[in-house]
Amino acid sequence: MLDIINMTKVFYPGTVNEKLALDDINLHVNPGDVVCIVGSNGSGKSTLFNLISGTYPVTSGQITLDGKNVTNSPEYKRAMTIGRIFQDPTKGTAANMSIEDNMITAATKGMKSLRISLNNERREEFKKLLEPIGMQDRLKDNVGLLSGGQRQALTLLMTVMSKPRMLLLDEHTAALDPRNAQIVMDLTERFIKEYDLTALMVTHNMQFAIDFGNRLVMMDEGTIILDVSGEDKKKLTVNKLVELFKNIRKKDFDNDEGLLTCE
């Protein structure tokens, strides 16, 4: 599905501000994998997503998706097969458009022309799709009227509607209160199963990372230091994860409360 081979990213190379963000990363993701990625601030998690999605070019190395080398493919082309949801709930929807107009935009993603008309049949389909997030009777409402949790839930639905091959969840619950964060996580799990998606999720919530998905990857200082799956992942606790980090890196976590969030 996804292969990252010897990938390195250096920002501002050859200047006094040169920074090694990712150092010779190798990662293989199988179809159907749901991989949670944890690590302290600055460990390279978001940079990894930016390279996978094509936001930044790689300095060296290779990225293949479904056997196709996409290392030099522009972001807009990768967006046809990679769906990404950000921490900010306002990024995935247009506030000044209605829910149904946002959804028709998602439904026609990748089409050269607007071949899907917004008729009553389509509206009924949208209502059914909106039932899991409780918005089936709000098609005409502007998205700007929704709460942050509702907008993120709609963004999630719209993203999977566009039928991506891979879903990148970039701390997509971090800006939500605990109740809405759990609702969005439950919807995430449901949609991944229903749409048969492969997913990578960056999170500072280690309990989410332990409970969600079939693999857990930990990053530190631009490298992958831990990759656990199956029964080994099921046996993890937050305390065990912290101890593993200490044993591997011979140091404590930075004083980062977000990293140690367990609720």
Backbone as CSV, one residue per row, in Angstrom:
resi,resn,N_x,N_y,N_z,CA_x,CA_y,CA_z,C_x,C_y,C_z
1,MET,0.830,-1.210,0.000,0.000,0.000,0.000,0.867,1.264,0.000
2,LEU,1.583,1.473,1.124,2.491,2.622,1.232,3.864,2.135,1.620
3,ASP,4.862,2.571,0.876,6.255,2.263,1.210,7.062,3.546,1.221
4,ILE,7.692,3.790,2.344,8.609,4.919,2.494,9.998,4.339,2.659
5,ILE,10.904,4.715,1.765,12.216,4.089,1.711,13.307,5.149,1.874
6,ASN,14.078,5.025,2.959,15.241,5.896,3.210,14.914,7.373,3.006
7,MET,13.786,7.797,3.551,13.335,9.173,3.333,13.932,10.129,4.370
8,THR,14.493,11.203,3.870,15.098,12.241,4.699,14.531,13.593,4.296
9,LYS,14.319,14.454,5.292,13.894,15.822,5.014,14.756,16.791,5.791
10,VAL,15.388,17.699,5.048,16.202,18.752,5.651,15.601,20.090,5.248
11,PHE,15.279,20.901,6.222,14.787,22.241,5.953,15.961,23.221,5.921
12,TYR,15.885,24.198,5.033,16.904,25.259,4.896,18.319,24.692,4.756
13,PRO,18.517,23.726,3.860,19.851,23.126,3.725,20.905,24.148,3.311
14,GLY,22.081,24.015,3.865,23.196,24.876,3.514,23.166,26.248,4.141
15,THR,22.232,26.479,5.079,22.144,27.765,5.761,22.380,27.568,7.252
16,VAL,22.464,28.677,7.970,22.665,28.587,9.424,21.422,28.020,10.109
17,ASN,20.282,28.030,9.401,19.035,27.503,9.967,18.760,26.059,9.547
18,GLU,19.750,25.398,8.968,19.543,24.017,8.515,19.036,23.138,9.645
19,LYS,17.983,22.350,9.332,17.390,21.488,10.344,17.028,20.139,9.723
20,LEU,17.533,19.087,10.347,17.197,17.735,9.933,15.882,17.341,10.601
21,ALA,14.793,17.270,9.826,13.472,16.989,10.385,13.148,15.502,10.391
22,LEU,13.531,14.795,9.327,13.363,13.347,9.247,14.674,12.735,8.795
23,ASP,15.064,11.653,9.448,16.388,11.073,9.221,16.274,9.621,8.771
24,ASP,16.319,9.401,7.462,16.377,8.054,6.887,15.213,7.183,7.370
25,ILE,13.989,7.667,7.144,12.785,6.975,7.584,12.447,5.821,6.630
26,ASN,12.119,4.667,7.223,11.603,3.536,6.455,10.307,3.067,7.112
27,LEU,9.252,2.950,6.305,7.961,2.540,6.840,7.169,1.828,5.748
28,HIS,6.655,0.641,6.089,5.771,-0.094,5.176,4.398,-0.197,5.815
29,VAL,3.365,0.202,5.077,1.983,0.142,5.554,1.202,-0.778,4.635
30,ASN,0.617,-1.822,5.217,-0.169,-2.780,4.437,-1.580,-2.256,4.185
31,PRO,-2.241,-2.719,3.129,-3.646,-2.364,2.933,-4.471,-2.765,4.155
32,GLY,-5.299,-1.849,4.635,-6.127,-2.127,5.797,-5.486,-1.812,7.127
33,ASP,-4.201,-1.481,7.139,-3.550,-1.088,8.387,-4.143,0.213,8.904
34,VAL,-4.271,0.311,10.220,-4.627,1.567,10.876,-3.506,1.846,11.871
35,VAL,-2.649,2.795,11.511,-1.405,3.040,12.234,-1.507,4.331,13.030
36,CYS,-1.304,4.238,14.335,-1.282,5.430,15.185,0.170,5.854,15.392
37,ILE,0.417,7.146,15.242,1.776,7.674,15.336,1.843,8.652,16.505
38,VAL,2.730,8.375,17.453,2.900,9.234,18.622,4.343,9.723,18.694
39,GLY,4.540,10.767,19.485,5.875,11.334,19.679,5.754,12.743,20.190
40,SER,6.792,13.229,20.813,6.753,14.573,21.375,6.762,15.623,20.277
41,ASN,6.497,16.866,20.627,6.557,17.961,19.663,7.944,18.011,19.037
42,GLY,7.974,18.147,17.715,9.248,18.205,17.023,9.828,16.854,16.657
43,SER,9.081,15.786,16.897,9.609,14.452,16.601,9.535,14.103,15.118
44,GLY,8.747,14.870,14.346,8.684,14.651,12.905,7.359,14.108,12.403
45,LYS,6.362,14.020,13.285,5.073,13.420,12.903,4.392,14.198,11.772
46,SER,4.221,15.506,11.963,3.537,16.313,10.944,4.370,16.428,9.669
47,THR,5.685,16.474,9.818,6.543,16.503,8.635,6.363,15.234,7.819
48,LEU,6.258,14.097,8.502,6.012,12.832,7.810,4.738,12.905,6.983
49,PHE,3.670,13.427,7.564,2.407,13.561,6.831,2.547,14.533,5.668
50,ASN,3.274,15.611,5.876,3.449,16.596,4.803,4.225,16.022,3.618
51,LEU,5.136,15.092,3.884,5.873,14.453,2.792,5.012,13.404,2.092
52,ILE,4.237,12.649,2.869,3.354,11.647,2.265,2.318,12.318,1.366
53,SER,1.754,13.432,1.833,0.700,14.105,1.075,1.245,14.989,-0.048
54,GLY,2.552,15.250,-0.044,3.147,16.070,-1.097,3.189,17.547,-0.785
55,THR,2.868,17.932,0.449,2.942,19.349,0.832,4.371,19.850,0.753
56,TYR,5.317,19.018,1.200,6.743,19.333,1.103,7.405,18.313,0.201
57,PRO,8.453,18.714,-0.528,9.241,17.733,-1.271,10.213,17.023,-0.337
58,VAL,10.551,15.801,-0.663,11.549,15.084,0.138,12.935,15.589,-0.240
59,THR,13.869,15.489,0.695,15.262,15.808,0.393,15.931,14.629,-0.293
60,SER,15.651,13.431,0.212,16.122,12.196,-0.426,15.208,11.058,-0.009
61,GLY,15.260,9.971,-0.777,14.415,8.822,-0.474,13.269,8.691,-1.457
62,GLN,12.377,7.749,-1.172,11.310,7.423,-2.109,10.011,7.117,-1.379
63,ILE,8.889,7.514,-1.997,7.552,7.194,-1.494,6.796,6.498,-2.610
64,THR,6.273,5.306,-2.324,5.432,4.617,-3.295,4.069,4.367,-2.673
65,LEU,3.036,4.517,-3.486,1.658,4.293,-3.055,1.009,3.365,-4.059
66,ASP,0.539,2.216,-3.574,-0.030,1.193,-4.455,0.941,0.807,-5.564
67,GLY,2.210,0.729,-5.209,3.226,0.319,-6.171,3.681,1.403,-7.125
68,LYS,3.105,2.593,-7.018,3.462,3.704,-7.908,4.352,4.696,-7.171
69,ASN,5.450,5.059,-7.800,6.361,6.034,-7.214,5.734,7.424,-7.278
70,VAL,5.397,7.974,-6.111,4.760,9.295,-6.061,5.684,10.340,-5.438
71,THR,6.962,10.015,-5.324,7.914,10.899,-4.642,7.862,12.324,-5.180
72,ASN,7.767,12.462,-6.473,7.766,13.787,-7.093,6.385,14.211,-7.584
73,SER,5.367,13.471,-7.212,4.012,13.812,-7.629,3.501,14.996,-6.818
74,PRO,2.868,15.998,-7.455,2.404,17.178,-6.725,1.257,16.835,-5.773
75,GLU,1.057,17.718,-4.813,0.065,17.492,-3.765,-1.334,17.300,-4.341
76,TYR,-1.721,18.102,-5.349,-3.091,18.015,-5.851,-3.370,16.672,-6.505
77,LYS,-2.352,16.035,-7.086,-2.545,14.717,-7.677,-2.661,13.648,-6.597
78,ARG,-1.854,13.768,-5.554,-1.937,12.786,-4.462,-3.266,12.904,-3.723
79,ALA,-3.852,14.103,-3.734,-5.130,14.311,-3.043,-6.257,13.494,-3.666
80,MET,-6.046,12.975,-4.861,-7.054,12.110,-5.474,-7.134,10.758,-4.774
81,THR,-6.049,10.353,-4.133,-6.016,9.039,-3.472,-5.724,9.132,-1.976
82,ILE,-5.312,10.316,-1.505,-4.999,10.501,-0.089,-5.925,11.560,0.487
83,GLY,-6.703,11.188,1.494,-7.547,12.143,2.200,-6.880,12.545,3.507
84,ARG,-6.877,13.837,3.804,-6.210,14.317,5.011,-7.154,15.200,5.819
85,ILE,-7.199,14.947,7.117,-8.015,15.746,8.016,-7.106,16.380,9.054
86,PHE,-7.242,17.695,9.222,-6.347,18.457,10.083,-6.943,18.672,11.468
87,GLN,-6.127,19.218,12.336,-6.555,19.530,13.707,-7.638,20.598,13.724
88,ASP,-7.526,21.586,12.854,-8.472,22.703,12.801,-9.772,22.272,12.119
89,PRO,-10.901,22.238,12.841,-12.162,21.791,12.242,-12.648,22.653,11.085
90,THR,-12.127,23.879,10.947,-12.602,24.768,9.885,-11.909,24.508,8.547
91,LYS,-10.865,23.679,8.534,-10.073,23.510,7.313,-10.725,22.613,6.274
92,GLY,-11.609,21.721,6.699,-12.113,20.733,5.760,-13.436,21.082,5.112
93,THR,-14.038,22.212,5.498,-15.351,22.583,4.970,-15.379,24.072,4.625
94,ALA,-16.351,24.445,3.794,-16.535,25.854,3.433,-17.668,26.429,4.275
95,ALA,-17.351,27.355,5.172,-18.322,27.858,6.144,-19.488,28.585,5.496
96,ASN,-19.243,29.235,4.357,-20.296,30.042,3.733,-21.156,29.246,2.755
97,MET,-20.970,27.937,2.743,-21.773,27.059,1.896,-22.633,26.148,2.763
98,SER,-23.734,25.685,2.203,-24.605,24.773,2.940,-23.954,23.396,3.068
99,ILE,-24.513,22.584,3.945,-24.017,21.224,4.106,-24.133,20.458,2.790
100,GLU,-25.271,20.580,2.099,-25.444,19.835,0.856,-24.481,20.309,-0.231
101,ASP,-24.175,21.597,-0.259,-23.212,22.094,-1.251,-21.804,21.611,-0.935
102,ASN,-21.459,21.553,0.353,-20.171,20.983,0.729,-20.089,19.519,0.304
103,MET,-21.177,18.794,0.503,-21.171,17.366,0.190,-21.116,17.100,-1.300
104,ILE,-21.779,17.916,-2.115,-21.706,17.716,-3.559,-20.293,18.000,-4.059
105,THR,-19.617,18.934,-3.407,-18.218,19.202,-3.759,-17.352,17.982,-3.483
106,ALA,-17.581,17.350,-2.318,-16.823,16.146,-1.974,-17.148,14.999,-2.922
107,ALA,-18.420,14.888,-3.287,-18.855,13.790,-4.150,-18.288,13.895,-5.557
108,THR,-17.949,15.096,-5.991,-17.439,15.297,-7.350,-15.925,15.492,-7.380
109,LYS,-15.261,15.220,-6.264,-13.809,15.387,-6.204,-13.127,14.538,-7.272
110,GLY,-12.255,15.171,-8.019,-11.496,14.459,-9.040,-12.156,14.427,-10.408
111,MET,-13.416,14.860,-10.488,-14.096,14.882,-11.779,-13.712,16.133,-12.568
112,LYS,-13.611,15.988,-13.846,-13.237,17.119,-14.695,-14.384,18.105,-14.861
113,SER,-15.594,17.610,-14.701,-16.752,18.494,-14.773,-17.769,18.061,-13.727
114,LEU,-18.671,18.959,-13.374,-19.662,18.683,-12.341,-20.756,17.800,-12.935
115,ARG,-20.523,16.464,-12.868,-21.437,15.540,-13.531,-22.524,15.023,-12.593
116,ILE,-22.458,15.358,-11.319,-23.478,14.918,-10.375,-24.376,16.099,-10.064
117,SER,-25.645,15.985,-10.409,-26.569,17.079,-10.148,-27.133,16.961,-8.741
118,LEU,-27.421,18.099,-8.129,-27.954,18.123,-6.774,-29.474,18.071,-6.871
119,ASN,-30.017,16.861,-7.054,-31.456,16.673,-7.191,-32.006,16.010,-5.920
120,ASN,-33.303,15.751,-5.912,-33.931,15.176,-4.722,-33.395,13.782,-4.400
121,GLU,-33.092,13.011,-5.428,-32.520,11.683,-5.204,-31.168,11.789,-4.501
122,ARG,-30.359,12.719,-4.979,-29.046,12.918,-4.359,-29.192,13.419,-2.924
123,ARG,-30.155,14.287,-2.700,-30.379,14.788,-1.342,-30.770,13.668,-0.382
124,GLU,-31.566,12.726,-0.861,-31.944,11.592,-0.016,-30.722,10.732,0.307
125,GLU,-29.844,10.574,-0.667,-28.598,9.839,-0.419,-27.764,10.551,0.634
126,PHE,-27.674,11.879,0.525,-26.910,12.654,1.490,-27.505,12.524,2.891
127,LYS,-28.828,12.526,2.976,-29.477,12.393,4.286,-29.092,11.081,4.961
128,LYS,-29.058,10.011,4.171,-28.669,8.710,4.727,-27.222,8.728,5.194
129,LEU,-26.367,9.372,4.404,-24.963,9.458,4.786,-24.778,10.286,6.054
130,LEU,-25.644,11.274,6.242,-25.528,12.171,7.396,-26.121,11.593,8.680
131,GLU,-26.862,10.507,8.572,-27.498,9.938,9.760,-26.510,9.589,10.874
132,PRO,-25.351,9.000,10.571,-24.421,8.659,11.659,-23.911,9.870,12.433
133,ILE,-23.942,11.059,11.819,-23.469,12.245,12.530,-24.628,13.156,12.941
134,GLY,-25.865,12.669,12.767,-27.039,13.377,13.267,-27.377,14.664,12.554
135,MET,-27.032,14.782,11.288,-27.299,16.022,10.551,-28.200,15.803,9.348
136,GLN,-28.932,14.714,9.337,-29.740,14.365,8.171,-30.848,15.371,7.856
137,ASP,-31.214,16.178,8.839,-32.263,17.177,8.618,-31.716,18.599,8.482
138,ARG,-30.404,18.708,8.224,-29.787,20.037,8.190,-29.092,20.333,6.862
139,LEU,-29.537,19.699,5.797,-28.871,19.860,4.504,-28.748,21.312,4.070
140,LYS,-29.747,22.122,4.369,-29.770,23.504,3.898,-28.995,24.454,4.819
141,ASP,-28.613,23.992,6.008,-27.909,24.863,6.953,-26.498,25.171,6.475
142,ASN,-26.078,26.404,6.676,-24.693,26.752,6.383,-23.766,26.058,7.371
143,VAL,-22.629,25.593,6.878,-21.664,24.889,7.724,-21.137,25.792,8.835
144,GLY,-21.120,27.113,8.584,-20.651,28.042,9.608,-21.480,28.040,10.874
145,LEU,-22.677,27.465,10.816,-23.541,27.394,11.992,-23.212,26.199,12.891
146,LEU,-22.383,25.282,12.397,-22.087,24.065,13.143,-21.017,24.303,14.204
147,SER,-21.043,23.472,15.229,-19.988,23.510,16.239,-18.714,22.891,15.675
148,GLY,-17.608,23.046,16.406,-16.341,22.483,15.957,-16.415,20.970,15.798
149,GLY,-17.059,20.305,16.754,-17.181,18.861,16.665,-18.029,18.433,15.485
150,GLN,-19.104,19.164,15.229,-19.968,18.848,14.087,-19.233,19.070,12.769
151,ARG,-18.453,20.131,12.696,-17.707,20.400,11.458,-16.655,19.330,11.210
152,GLN,-16.005,18.881,12.291,-14.988,17.847,12.104,-15.639,16.522,11.697
153,ALA,-16.806,16.231,12.267,-17.525,15.025,11.868,-17.936,15.104,10.401
154,LEU,-18.396,16.275,9.961,-18.764,16.460,8.557,-17.540,16.351,7.653
155,THR,-16.434,16.931,8.077,-15.192,16.821,7.305,-14.789,15.363,7.129
156,LEU,-14.902,14.600,8.213,-14.582,13.172,8.149,-15.471,12.459,7.144
157,LEU,-16.769,12.727,7.206,-17.710,12.105,6.272,-17.392,12.501,4.838
158,MET,-17.162,13.790,4.597,-16.869,14.252,3.243,-15.583,13.646,2.702
159,THR,-14.608,13.474,3.579,-13.331,12.893,3.151,-13.512,11.450,2.704
160,VAL,-14.240,10.652,3.476,-14.420,9.254,3.084,-15.364,9.125,1.896
161,MET,-16.283,10.088,1.736,-17.157,10.103,0.553,-16.366,10.182,-0.750
162,SER,-15.218,10.859,-0.702,-14.413,11.032,-1.908,-13.598,9.781,-2.251
163,LYS,-13.762,8.731,-1.418,-13.169,7.408,-1.659,-11.646,7.440,-1.820
164,PRO,-10.954,7.954,-0.804,-9.490,7.916,-0.864,-8.981,6.494,-0.646
165,ARG,-7.787,6.214,-1.083,-7.152,4.928,-0.783,-6.535,4.952,0.603
166,MET,-6.098,6.137,1.021,-5.451,6.269,2.326,-5.966,7.512,3.027
167,LEU,-6.124,7.397,4.361,-6.617,8.492,5.175,-5.531,8.924,6.145
168,LEU,-5.198,10.221,6.117,-4.233,10.793,7.056,-4.994,11.638,8.067
169,LEU,-4.934,11.240,9.325,-5.637,11.934,10.404,-4.600,12.677,11.235
170,ASP,-4.546,13.979,11.022,-3.471,14.795,11.597,-3.949,15.478,12.880
171,GLU,-3.930,14.725,13.995,-4.405,15.223,15.289,-5.823,15.783,15.160
172,HIS,-6.688,15.018,14.498,-7.995,15.537,14.095,-8.983,15.689,15.251
173,THR,-8.622,15.245,16.457,-9.490,15.464,17.621,-8.883,16.422,18.636
174,ALA,-7.680,16.921,18.363,-6.939,17.695,19.369,-7.622,19.004,19.756
175,ALA,-8.386,19.602,18.843,-9.021,20.896,19.119,-10.416,20.743,19.723
176,LEU,-10.847,19.509,19.965,-12.198,19.251,20.440,-12.211,18.951,21.937
177,ASP,-13.343,19.226,22.580,-13.490,18.842,23.986,-13.581,17.319,24.063
178,PRO,-13.341,16.726,25.247,-13.286,15.263,25.363,-14.505,14.540,24.815
179,ARG,-15.705,15.090,25.053,-16.918,14.417,24.565,-16.945,14.366,23.046
180,ASN,-16.714,15.516,22.405,-16.729,15.548,20.943,-15.558,14.789,20.345
181,ALA,-14.425,14.803,21.036,-13.271,14.036,20.557,-13.606,12.548,20.498
182,GLN,-14.306,12.053,21.512,-14.677,10.641,21.519,-15.701,10.333,20.439
183,ILE,-16.640,11.255,20.222,-17.636,11.064,19.153,-16.941,10.963,17.795
184,VAL,-15.995,11.876,17.537,-15.285,11.870,16.256,-14.422,10.615,16.129
185,MET,-13.811,10.166,17.244,-13.016,8.929,17.196,-13.910,7.726,16.878
186,ASP,-15.087,7.664,17.486,-16.017,6.564,17.206,-16.433,6.578,15.732
187,LEU,-16.713,7.774,15.202,-17.073,7.886,13.787,-15.901,7.489,12.894
188,THR,-14.699,7.875,13.298,-13.500,7.527,12.531,-13.371,6.018,12.400
189,GLU,-13.509,5.333,13.525,-13.412,3.869,13.520,-14.504,3.260,12.643
190,ARG,-15.717,3.784,12.758,-16.840,3.279,11.968,-16.604,3.464,10.471
191,PHE,-16.185,4.669,10.073,-16.013,4.950,8.650,-14.842,4.174,8.056
192,ILE,-13.779,3.998,8.825,-12.633,3.230,8.328,-13.070,1.804,8.000
193,LYS,-13.904,1.225,8.855,-14.398,-0.133,8.604,-15.377,-0.162,7.435
194,GLU,-16.329,0.789,7.425,-17.360,0.793,6.383,-16.777,1.035,4.996
195,TYR,-15.769,1.917,4.912,-15.191,2.281,3.619,-13.907,1.517,3.316
196,ASP,-13.546,0.583,4.216,-12.381,-0.287,4.009,-11.124,0.530,3.704
197,LEU,-10.793,1.425,4.622,-9.685,2.356,4.416,-8.411,1.920,5.120
198,THR,-7.305,2.338,4.567,-6.021,2.291,5.249,-5.798,3.673,5.857
199,ALA,-5.324,3.737,7.090,-5.252,5.036,7.761,-3.992,5.165,8.609
200,LEU,-3.495,6.403,8.670,-2.434,6.786,9.601,-2.975,7.930,10.443
201,MET,-2.814,7.826,11.759,-3.332,8.858,12.653,-2.228,9.360,13.576
202,VAL,-1.939,10.646,13.474,-1.043,11.306,14.418,-1.863,11.783,15.603
203,THR,-1.408,11.478,16.791,-2.114,11.921,17.989,-1.142,12.151,19.135
204,HIS,-1.493,13.117,20.011,-0.763,13.305,21.261,-1.410,12.501,22.384
205,ASN,-2.570,11.922,22.112,-3.288,11.171,23.128,-2.855,9.713,23.064
206,MET,-1.997,9.321,23.984,-1.439,7.979,23.916,-2.482,6.902,24.172
207,GLN,-3.518,7.216,24.953,-4.569,6.222,25.178,-5.345,5.963,23.893
208,PHE,-5.633,7.037,23.127,-6.248,6.845,21.816,-5.365,5.937,20.952
209,ALA,-4.070,6.208,20.963,-3.135,5.462,20.117,-3.082,3.987,20.505
210,ILE,-3.214,3.709,21.798,-3.194,2.330,22.272,-4.485,1.606,21.914
211,ASP,-5.614,2.298,22.062,-6.925,1.675,21.861,-7.318,1.549,20.399
212,PHE,-6.752,2.397,19.541,-7.222,2.535,18.165,-6.247,1.886,17.196
213,GLY,-6.776,1.170,16.214,-5.933,0.644,15.149,-5.206,-0.633,15.504
214,ASN,-4.432,-1.124,14.544,-3.709,-2.381,14.728,-2.198,-2.198,14.860
215,ARG,-1.718,-0.943,14.689,-0.283,-0.699,14.835,-0.051,0.618,15.554
216,LEU,1.055,0.692,16.257,1.467,1.941,16.913,2.928,2.202,16.580
217,VAL,3.179,3.389,16.064,4.535,3.827,15.726,4.898,5.009,16.612
218,MET,6.076,4.965,17.200,6.555,6.091,18.003,7.749,6.730,17.312
219,MET,7.733,8.070,17.260,8.823,8.809,16.641,9.536,9.678,17.674
220,ASP,10.806,9.934,17.412,11.589,10.832,18.258,12.746,11.371,17.443
221,GLU,12.894,12.686,17.451,14.004,13.357,16.774,14.145,12.920,15.323
222,GLY,13.003,12.828,14.633,13.029,12.552,13.206,13.234,11.113,12.810
223,THR,13.147,10.192,13.768,13.310,8.779,13.450,12.160,7.970,14.041
224,ILE,11.931,6.792,13.485,10.974,5.844,14.048,11.721,4.960,15.036
225,ILE,11.321,4.994,16.290,12.038,4.239,17.321,11.262,3.018,17.801
226,LEU,9.980,2.920,17.425,9.156,1.803,17.880,8.029,1.568,16.884
227,ASP,7.764,0.301,16.581,6.673,-0.068,15.681,6.098,-1.383,16.204
228,VAL,4.953,-1.317,16.868,4.362,-2.518,17.464,2.983,-2.763,16.869
229,SER,2.601,-4.028,16.814,1.310,-4.390,16.247,0.793,-5.662,16.911
230,GLY,-0.412,-6.057,16.531,-0.975,-7.317,16.994,-1.069,-7.424,18.503
231,GLU,-0.701,-8.579,19.031,-0.802,-8.852,20.461,0.094,-7.937,21.282
232,ASP,1.254,-7.581,20.735,2.159,-6.679,21.465,1.499,-5.328,21.695
233,LYS,0.768,-4.851,20.705,0.068,-3.576,20.865,-1.071,-3.696,21.867
234,LYS,-1.794,-4.808,21.830,-2.923,-4.993,22.744,-2.488,-4.995,24.208
235,LYS,-1.258,-5.388,24.457,-0.749,-5.468,25.825,-0.233,-4.125,26.348
236,LEU,-0.180,-3.125,25.482,0.385,-1.836,25.887,-0.527,-1.097,26.867
237,THR,0.093,-0.338,27.745,-0.575,0.675,28.556,0.230,1.956,28.386
238,VAL,-0.323,3.073,28.851,0.416,4.325,28.755,1.736,4.225,29.508
239,ASN,1.706,3.660,30.704,2.935,3.530,31.495,3.962,2.657,30.786
240,LYS,3.514,1.551,30.179,4.439,0.683,29.455,5.040,1.408,28.256
241,LEU,4.224,2.228,27.605,4.705,2.979,26.449,5.769,3.985,26.861
242,VAL,5.537,4.659,27.980,6.527,5.604,28.497,7.821,4.879,28.855
243,GLU,7.698,3.707,29.469,8.890,2.940,29.845,9.653,2.468,28.612
244,LEU,8.918,2.057,27.572,9.583,1.652,26.342,10.398,2.797,25.757
245,PHE,9.802,3.998,25.767,10.520,5.170,25.271,11.803,5.403,26.071
246,LYS,11.685,5.337,27.379,12.855,5.564,28.246,13.941,4.537,27.967
247,ASN,13.537,3.276,27.795,14.525,2.220,27.583,15.204,2.327,26.222
248,ILE,14.440,2.750,25.214,15.005,2.855,23.870,15.901,4.079,23.737
249,ARG,15.438,5.222,24.241,16.143,6.484,24.037,17.036,6.898,25.200
250,LYS,16.921,6.169,26.306,17.745,6.464,27.492,17.528,7.893,27.981
251,LYS,16.265,8.313,27.917,15.897,9.640,28.404,14.408,9.661,28.691
252,ASP,13.941,10.684,29.396,12.521,10.845,29.673,11.866,11.622,28.547
253,PHE,10.519,11.532,28.474,9.776,12.417,27.582,10.039,13.857,27.966
254,ASP,9.967,14.735,26.989,9.981,16.161,27.296,8.773,16.494,28.166
255,ASN,8.825,17.612,28.845,7.700,18.041,29.679,6.584,18.547,28.778
256,ASP,5.874,17.599,28.199,4.847,17.906,27.213,3.544,17.279,27.679
257,GLU,2.678,18.051,28.318,1.455,17.515,28.882,0.574,16.889,27.808
258,GLY,0.591,17.462,26.606,-0.246,16.938,25.535,0.118,15.510,25.181
259,LEU,1.416,15.191,25.213,1.876,13.867,24.873,1.362,12.848,25.882
260,LEU,1.238,13.265,27.106,0.850,12.340,28.171,-0.639,12.337,28.446
261,THR,-1.432,12.952,27.552,-2.875,12.962,27.736,-3.410,11.556,27.635
262,CYS,-4.199,11.174,28.615,-4.724,9.800,28.646,-6.237,9.779,28.596
263,GLU,-6.913,10.910,28.660,-8.370,10.935,28.689,-8.944,10.864,27.279
